[in-house]
Amino acid sequence: MDSVWKTATIAQDGTVSGAVDLGDHYDSMKIIIPTIDSANISLQVSRDNSTFQQLGDSNNYFAAGTGAISTVFNLYGWRYVKVVASAAQTTGAVTFYVQGRN
């Protein structure tokens, strides 16, 4: 069963969202990428919502450009995630919608 939709917001001039608890350990995560300052999107993950590290799978890097697109990332059972942009979002805060799925 999929999780409910959650939000991950990157603040203006930031590159990393706040932590999102998907509510369970999911195989993958759907993500709606809004219009953004041109950037690539990747994920950071944590086992306990304290220390986050880059998710090091080549399938978990998305060349989003200016966004306005949706995709799926492999999570391999991680529960806590952060959305990472390769460039600061200077035009304003951006909110991504994410949903864990099995």
Residue, then its C-alpha position, 0 to 999 in steps of 0.5 A: m500500500d502506498s503512503v499518503w502524499k507528503t511535502a518536502t520543501i526546499a527554502q529559498d536559496g537552499t538546496v536540501s529539503g527538510a526531512v520527510d517521514l514516509g511512515d514506513h519502509y518503502d521500495s520506491m518513492k513517487i515525486i512531483i517536481p515543481t517548476i524549479d531553478s535549473a537543477n538535478i534532483s537526488l535524495q538523502v536518506s536516514r535510518d533514524n531521522s538523525t544523520f542523512q547521507q546521499l543515496g548512492d545509486s545511479n538510478n537516484y539522480f534525476a536531471a530535472g532541468t527546470g522541473a514541472i515533471s514527475t518521476v520515481f526514485n528507488l528507495y530500497g526500504w529507506r523511510y526518512v528522506k530529504v530532496v536535494a537540488s544541485a543548485a540553490q533555488t533562488t526564485g523562492a521556496v519550492t515544494f515537492y510532493v512525495q509518496g512512498r510505494n511498494 
